[in-house]
Amino acid sequence: MFQKTVQLLLALTSLLSLCGCSYISSIDDDTTGCNETYDISYQLHAVINTNYQITEQMPDDGDATLRESLTDLLNPLLHPTSYSTQLLFVNAADGSFESSAQTIEGDEKVLALTLCPGSYRHLAVSGTDKVAALLVDTTNINKMGVVQPSGDTIIAQQQPLLSARQDITITGNSNEDIHVRLYPANAAVAVVATQPETIKDVQMFITDLASSFTINDSTYHFEEDALLRTSVSDGPKEHEKIYHALTFPSRDVASRANGDAARTDGTIWRVIVLATCSDNSVTRSVLSVQRPLKAGDVRVIRISIADNGAVTTSTAGVGASVTLDWNKGGEYHPNI
C-alpha cells in the first residue's frame, strides 16, 4: 500500500462565496474543528482480467500467440501504473464543496485530507483528459461527469475511466476508517483483421456507443452518435492487424441508430470498416454486434478482408453487411 500525505489547501474567495461555494484552509482561516486530517483509502479496481476475458472468446490452442499479443497490447491501456484522479466533496448541509486533483500510483493509496466534521457526498474519477474524455461540471454534484468531444468522427479514449460515488460522514475522529473504491466506466474493443496486401488502406470505426457519463448516478447518455476512430497495431501473423479502442459502453438492448430504421435484427452497436482496394474503390462493411458492450468488458472480434474489401466474420453474435464501391455515385459521406 502506497501512502502519501496530501493536504487540501483551499482558500475562501469572494467570487466563490458569491457562487455559494466555500473552501477550507488549514493555514490562516478559523478552522475550529476542521484541523484534523483523515486517512481516506482509495482502491482502484481497474480491469486486471484482460487475458481471462480474451481467452474466453478465443480458447483454441492455436490462438495462444494472438491472445498474448492482445494481452500485451491492452493491459497497459486498461491497467496503468498511475492514475490522474479528481476528487469532489460536497457538504450535505450547505452545498459547499472541496475539490482536489491527485495522482495515485498503483492500485491503492491513502490520502490524508483535511475536512470539517459533517456529511459529504464524495465523487471520484480517474482517466479524464483534455482530448478524448473531458471532465465537466466539476462543482455540480448532479452533473459532474465525463463527455467525449463533439464531432462526426472522434478520437478514442486514451486511459481507463474509473469512478466512485459515496456518502461519507466525518465525525471528528481522526481514526475513522474510510474506504473509497473506484470501478471501470469504459471498455476495450479489439478487432483482429486478416487483410491481403492488395488492400491499400483500412479505416475502422465503432459507433452506437454512449457519449457521456454522469458520476453521481453512474448513468450513460446517448446524445451524440459519433464514429469512434480506432488505433492499429501489427498482429503476430503476417497480414494480420489489430484495430483497438477504449470506449464508453453501448446500450443494453437494440435501439434506433442515428439515421437508421428501428433495429429488428437485435443489433446493439456497430463497427464500420472502410477498405480501399487496389483500384482505389472503397468497400464499406458494417459489423452488427448483438451483445451489449459493458463497462469493464474486453471485447474481441475477428474478421477477414477479401481482395475486394468485403469483410466476413467468424465471431458469434456478429453479422456483416457489405457495400462495394461505397464512395461512388455521388453518395454523401463524412470526411473520415
Secondary structure as UniProt FT lines:
FT   STRAND          2..4
FT   HELIX           14..18
FT   TURN            19..20
FT   TURN            32..33
FT   STRAND          37..44
FT   HELIX           50..57
FT   HELIX           61..63
FT   HELIX           64..78
FT   STRAND          82..91
FT   TURN            92..94
FT   STRAND          97..105
FT   STRAND          108..114
FT   STRAND          118..126
FT   STRAND          134..136
FT   TURN            138..139
FT   TURN            141..143
FT   STRAND          145..147
FT   STRAND          153..155
FT   STRAND          162..170
FT   TURN            174..175
FT   STRAND          178..184
FT   STRAND          187..194
FT   TURN            197..198
FT   STRAND          201..207
FT   STRAND          212..214
FT   TURN            215..218
FT   STRAND          219..221
FT   STRAND          227..229
FT   STRAND          231..234
FT   TURN            238..239
FT   STRAND          240..247
FT   TURN            258..259
FT   STRAND          269..276
FT   TURN            278..279
FT   STRAND          282..289
FT   TURN            295..296
FT   STRAND          298..305
FT   TURN            307..308
FT   STRAND          311..313
FT   TURN            316..317
FT   STRAND          318..323
FT   TURN            324..327
FT   TURN            329..330
//
